[in-house]
Amino acid sequence: MKESTSKEKVLKAIRHAQIEADYPKKAMDIDTRSSIFPAMDELPEVYFANQLEQAGGRFIHCKDYLELRMSLKHIITHHDTVYTNEPDIEYFLKENDINFFNHKQGVKTASVVITLCECLVARFGTIVMSSRQITGRKAHTLPQTHIVIAFQGQVLGELSAAFQFLRNKYGKTMPSMLTFITGPSRTDAMQGDFAYGVSGAANLYVLYLDV
């Protein structure tokens, strides 16, 4: 192999010196801790509600269980088949004379499903559910309408806070699957139109109980 000229060797040494000098500085200048998003100028609950509404969902604030009952009855007025298998929700529906199915086959024919959630992420208006919940994945993908009941303390600002929340809750037994729901299911169609309910519920409600 023909040896490089003295000039080429010098230029090569200079290029390597510049790369070694610049790279550590550039790498050290990268801020990996600060959020890339602007600070929220509203309460997390308000921010979540706005983001959810923008995504096509509905946020309903319930100050007590009476308002929760009224909101549920209003939403399911025109639906004959309501499904849930969450014990706390079953108890509440029974106490308020709201008919529902809770057997496995019921979810396939139900037009409304009512579930709880792990937490809510205000930044994106996202609902976080997991495989550790009693409700299976089919429950929020098959019915036309999905109603999520959430409580005070479940609204977190950022996605990172949601992961920390789950780590604190489950420790070393983290769920094998997490589901993030941001608005009703929708798919881009021809000419920019949206098709709703293709791979999930076409209508999404979050009933936030402020207790």
N, C-alpha and C positions, 0 to 999 in steps of 0.2 A: 504494500500500500504506500502510495506517495505521501511523504510527510507534508504537513501543512507548513506554509510559510511562516516566518516570524510574525508578520503582520496579522495573519489569521489567528495565530495563537494568542496574541495580545488582545485582539478584539473578542475572542472567545472568553478569555479570562475576565474581561471587563463585563461582558454580558452576564456571566455567572455571578460576579460580585454584586451587580445591580439587583438580580433576582433574589439573592440571599439577603440583601439589605432591605429590599422593599417588602418581601413576603411576610416576615414576622410582624412588621409594623402594620400592614393592612389587616392581617388576621387579628391582631390585638385591638384594632379600632372597631371591630364589629361588635355591636351591642346585641347580645343574645338574650338578655334578661328583660329589657323594657318592652312593653306592648307596642305593636305596630298600629293599634287602633287608638283613636282619640278617646279621652276620658269621657265617661258617661255623665251627662249633666242632669240626669233624672234618677229617681229611685229605681233599683233593679226591677221591681214589679211593674213600674210604669214603662220602663224601657222594653221589658219583655213583651208587654201587651202591645206596644206600638210595632215591634218587629214581627210579632205573630200576625197582627192584622195586615201588615204589608205583605206577608207571605200568603195571605188568603185564609188564615184561620180566624177564629173568634175567641176573644178573651172576655170572660164574664166574672166580675168581682162579686163575691158573696160574703157579706159581713157576718153571717151566722148560718146555722143549719136550716133555718126556715127559708132563707133566700136560696140556699142550695136546693132544697126540695122544689121550690117554685120554678127555679131555672131548669132543673131536670125535667119536670113535668111539661114545661113549655116546649122544650126541644123535642121530646119524644111524643108529643101530642098526636102526630100523624104517622107514627110508627107502631106496628103491631108486635114486632119481635125485638126484644131487648135482651142482650146477653151480658153476663158478667160471671166470673167465678172467684172474685175477690171477696173473702168472708166479710170484711168490714163494709163493703158496698152492698153485699147481699142483705146484711142486717139492716142497713139504712133503708133499702128499697122495701123490704118487708114491713118495717115500721111505718112507712109512708104509703102503703098500699099501691106500690108500683110493681106491676107484673114483669117477670123476667125469666129467662132460661139460664141454667147453669151447667147443663150436661154438655159433653164434648160435641155432640152432633148439633147442638143448638147454635153454635157459632157459625156454622155453614149456612144457616138459613136466616140468621139475625140481620136486621137492617141497621141496628144500633149496638155498639159495644161500649161498655163503661169500664174504665180501668184507672188504676193509680199510676204513678210514675216514680222514677228514682229521684229526679230533680229537674229543674228548668234552667236553661242557660239564657240569660237576658240578652247577651250580645247579639245572638242570632235568632232569638225567639224560638229556641229549640227545646223539644221535649226529649228527655233521656230515659229510655227503658232498658231493662236487662233481662237476661235469661234466668236470673235468680227470682224474678217476680213470678207469682202464681199464673198470671195470664200468659199464655203462649203467644208466639209470633202470629199465628193465624188470627188471633182475636183483633189485631189492629191492622190487618191487611185485607181481610175478606169483607167485612161489613161496609155499608155505604157511609155511615156516620160513626166517628170515633169521639167519645167524650172522655176527657182526662180530668180527674179530680186531683188538685194539688193543694198543698197547705203552706201556711206561713213557715218560713225557714227553708223551703225547698228551692227558692229562686236564688241562683248564683250568678255572679257577674260574667265570668269568663269560662271558656271550655276547660282551661287548666284547673279551675276551681272545682269543676264537676268531677274530673278525674281524681283530684285529691279527696273530695267528698266520698267517692266510691271506695278509695283505698282506706280511708278512715272507717268506713262502714263495714267493709268485708275483710280487710286485712289481707292475709295470704290466700283467702278463698275468693278471689275476684271472679265475677261472672265470666262465663266462657264467651258470651256474646253481648254486645251493647248495640242498641238501636237508637238512632238519632232522627227525630221526626221534626222537620221544619216546614210547617204548613201542610195543607192537604196534598195528597198524591196528585202529581200532574206530569204530563209528558208533552214535549214540543210536538206539534203536529204540522201539517202543511200550512204554508202561508203565515207562519208565526202564531197560529192559534194554539191554545192549550187544550189537551184532553185530560179531564179530571177523573180520578178513580181508577186509573189503569192498573196500578200496582199497589193500591192501598185505599184508604178511606177518601172519598171525595169531599166530605165535610168534616172539619176538625174543630172541636171546642175544647177550651181549657176553662174549667170552673175553679177559680182560685178562692179557697176558703180562708178568710183572714182571721184564723183562730190558731 
